[in-house]
Amino acid sequence: MHRTRSDLEFGFLTLLIGSSYMKWWPSLLSALLFAILSTVPVPDAQAQTDSGHQNVTNETRVTDDLHGGHASERWEGSSEGKAFSEFAHHFAGSLEVILGLAELGAALQYPLPYWTRFILPGALSMMGGFPLFWSDRDAWPLGSLSFVETFFGKDREMIEHKSYGILTLTIALIEMLRRLGRVRHPAWAAPLVLLVLTGGLFLFVHSHGNHPEAAKIQFQHMLLGIVDVVAAFSKGMAAWLPGASPQMRNRWNMAWGASFIVGGLLLLAYSE
């Protein structure tokens, strides 16, 4: 039985009202989740079915083009391609906002539950798993292309997505070990900083295939890249600034968390 958006929104609203006796931070998080749910489009099942019947021929042609080593122009810029890409960005944006709130709450030293310290590695795991398994519909492991065709083919955008997914999952594992206390040396903070910095710089040169709105997409990615560079700089200063007081480190950690919130909001507003 499928639940409608109204049912899901009502559930989150009930959670928000029922938690009025708690401190405002959990209430804020509940309100945020409610707002995010309201902004993410819920696909209509019947419309998807009808669209699927109408686009069988086009999907077959797209797959043939990819196997032949040519970028498909039918998927890039199509209504289905735009909807998929926007969903992926909005999904990542919702994770970034939640991640940023958790990091900002920790920097502000709010009495958050212990499990919130694992929101960052958990969010990174989902943000890495999505491009690795689902970012490109014809790519390995769920699509028709083999592992070799996916990672060593001619589709630069596909290779970038998969590489980013593997890198993000690796950093998520390192962050989980750090927050469990298994690795304690300050140098282990470097992979996270380098990931965010590399990801931000990468957005300035990320390939968009033959998309008709490539200029608009590039502008949005440049904004996201700037935010990521600021976030990486803030985290680096919080971790390694010589002689910094605990208060100063907390301020840099606040900037780190706030940067993720801003980046998440930009991703939620992403459109093609």
C-alpha positions in Angstrom: 0.0 0.0 0.0 1.5 3.3 -1.1 1.4 6.3 1.2 0.7 9.7 -0.2 2.7 12.8 0.4 -0.1 14.1 2.6 0.1 11.1 4.8 3.9 11.4 5.2 3.7 15.2 5.8 0.9 14.6 8.4 3.2 12.1 10.2 6.1 14.5 10.4 3.7 17.3 11.6 2.3 15.0 14.3 5.9 14.3 15.4 6.6 18.0 15.6 3.5 18.8 17.7 4.0 15.8 19.9 7.5 16.8 20.8 6.6 20.2 22.2 7.8 19.1 25.6 11.3 18.5 24.3 14.0 21.1 23.8 13.7 23.2 20.7 16.6 21.6 18.8 14.8 18.2 18.2 11.7 20.2 17.3 13.7 22.2 14.8 15.0 19.1 13.2 11.5 17.7 12.9 10.3 20.9 11.3 13.2 20.7 8.8 12.4 17.2 7.8 8.8 18.2 7.3 9.9 21.1 5.1 12.2 18.9 3.1 9.5 16.4 2.5 7.3 19.1 1.2 9.8 20.3 -1.4 10.8 16.9 -2.8 8.4 15.8 -5.6 6.6 12.5 -5.2 6.3 10.7 -8.5 2.9 9.7 -9.6 2.8 5.9 -10.1 0.3 5.9 -13.0 2.3 8.7 -14.7 5.5 6.7 -14.4 3.8 3.6 -15.8 2.4 5.6 -18.8 5.7 7.3 -19.3 7.5 4.0 -19.2 5.4 2.5 -22.0 6.0 5.6 -24.1 9.8 5.7 -23.7 10.8 2.0 -24.2 12.0 2.7 -27.7 14.0 5.8 -26.6 15.6 3.9 -23.7 16.7 1.1 -26.0 18.3 3.7 -28.3 20.1 5.4 -25.4 21.6 2.1 -24.3 22.7 1.3 -27.9 24.4 4.7 -28.1 26.3 4.1 -24.8 27.5 0.7 -25.9 28.7 2.2 -29.1 30.8 4.7 -27.1 28.7 7.8 -28.0 27.1 10.1 -25.4 23.3 10.0 -25.7 21.6 13.3 -26.5 18.2 11.8 -25.9 18.6 11.4 -22.2 20.5 14.6 -21.5 18.0 17.4 -21.3 14.9 15.2 -21.7 12.1 15.6 -19.2 13.0 12.2 -17.7 16.7 13.0 -17.5 16.0 16.4 -15.9 13.6 14.9 -13.3 16.1 12.2 -12.4 19.0 14.7 -12.1 17.0 17.1 -10.0 15.8 14.3 -7.7 19.5 13.2 -7.1 20.5 16.8 -6.3 17.5 17.3 -4.0 18.2 14.0 -2.2 21.8 15.1 -1.6 20.6 18.5 -0.5 18.3 17.0 2.2 21.2 15.0 3.5 23.5 18.0 3.6 21.1 20.1 5.5 20.6 17.4 8.2 24.3 16.8 8.3 25.0 20.5 8.6 22.4 20.9 11.5 24.1 18.0 13.4 27.6 19.5 12.9 26.4 23.0 13.8 24.6 21.7 16.9 27.8 19.9 18.1 29.8 23.1 17.5 27.3 25.1 19.5 27.6 22.5 22.3 24.0 21.6 22.5 23.2 18.5 24.5 22.4 16.4 21.4 21.9 12.6 21.6 25.1 10.5 21.2 23.9 9.0 17.9 23.9 12.4 16.2 27.7 12.3 16.0 27.2 9.5 13.4 24.9 11.5 11.1 27.9 12.8 9.1 29.4 9.3 8.2 25.8 8.0 7.7 25.0 10.9 5.3 28.3 10.5 3.5 27.5 6.8 3.0 24.2 7.6 1.3 25.7 10.4 -0.7 28.5 8.1 -1.9 26.3 5.1 -2.4 23.8 6.9 -4.6 26.2 7.9 -7.4 28.0 4.6 -7.1 24.9 2.5 -7.7 22.3 4.7 -9.2 23.6 7.9 -10.7 23.6 6.7 -14.3 20.8 4.4 -15.3 22.8 2.3 -17.8 25.9 2.0 -15.7 27.2 -1.0 -13.6 26.0 -2.5 -11.3 22.3 -1.9 -12.0 22.4 -1.0 -15.7 23.3 -2.8 -18.9 26.9 -1.7 -19.1 29.6 -3.9 -17.6 32.1 -2.9 -14.9 34.8 -2.3 -17.5 32.5 -0.2 -19.8 31.4 1.9 -16.8 34.8 2.7 -15.3 37.0 2.6 -18.4 34.6 3.7 -21.1 34.3 7.0 -22.9 31.6 8.6 -20.8 33.6 11.0 -18.6 30.5 12.1 -16.6 29.8 8.5 -15.6 33.4 7.8 -14.6 33.4 11.0 -12.4 30.2 10.0 -10.7 31.4 6.5 -9.8 34.8 7.8 -8.7 33.2 10.3 -6.4 31.0 7.6 -5.0 33.9 5.3 -4.1 35.9 8.2 -2.6 32.9 9.4 -0.5 32.3 5.9 0.9 35.9 5.6 1.8 35.8 8.9 3.7 32.6 7.8 5.4 34.3 4.7 6.8 37.2 6.8 8.1 34.9 9.2 9.8 32.9 6.4 11.4 36.1 5.0 12.8 37.2 8.5 14.1 33.8 9.0 15.8 33.9 5.6 17.3 37.4 6.4 18.8 39.2 3.7 16.8 41.5 6.3 15.2 42.5 9.4 17.2 45.5 11.1 15.5 44.6 14.6 14.2 45.9 13.6 10.8 42.9 11.4 10.3 40.8 14.5 10.0 42.6 15.2 6.7 40.7 12.8 4.4 37.3 14.6 5.2 38.8 18.0 4.6 40.5 16.9 1.4 37.3 15.2 0.2 35.2 18.4 0.6 38.0 20.5 -0.9 38.5 18.2 -3.9 34.7 17.9 -4.4 34.3 21.6 -4.4 37.1 22.2 -6.9 35.8 19.3 -9.0 32.5 21.1 -9.4 34.2 23.8 -11.3 35.2 21.4 -14.1 32.5 18.7 -13.8 31.4 17.4 -17.2 27.7 17.9 -18.1 27.6 15.9 -21.3 25.6 17.5 -24.1 23.0 19.0 -21.8 21.1 22.0 -23.4 21.2 23.8 -20.1 24.9 23.2 -19.4 25.6 26.9 -18.7 22.8 27.1 -16.0 24.0 23.8 -14.4 27.6 25.0 -14.4 26.7 28.2 -12.6 24.8 26.3 -9.9 27.7 23.9 -9.6 30.1 26.9 -9.2 28.1 28.2 -6.3 28.2 24.8 -4.7 31.9 24.6 -5.3 32.5 27.9 -3.5 30.5 26.7 -0.5 32.5 23.5 -0.4 35.8 25.3 -0.5 34.7 27.5 2.4 33.5 24.4 4.3 36.9 22.6 3.8 38.8 25.7 4.8 36.7 26.1 8.0 37.2 22.4 9.0 40.9 22.6 8.3 41.2 25.7 10.5 39.2 24.0 13.3 41.4 20.9 13.2 44.9 22.4 12.7 45.0 26.1 13.4 48.1 26.5 15.7 47.5 27.9 19.1 43.7 28.3 18.6 41.6 28.4 21.7 38.6 26.0 22.1 36.3 28.9 21.5 38.0 29.7 18.2 37.9 26.1 17.1 34.2 26.0 17.8 33.7 29.1 15.7 35.4 27.5 12.8 33.3 24.3 13.4 30.2 26.5 13.3 31.2 27.9 9.9 31.8 24.2 8.8 28.3 23.2 9.8 26.7 26.4 8.4 28.4 25.8 5.1 26.8 22.4 4.8 23.4 23.9 5.5 23.9 26.6 2.8 25.1 24.0 0.3 22.1 21.8 1.1 19.7 24.6 0.5 21.3 25.3 -2.8 21.0 21.7 -3.8 17.3 21.7 -2.7 16.8 24.7 -5.0 18.7 23.1 -7.9 16.8 22.9 -11.2 17.6 22.3 -14.9 
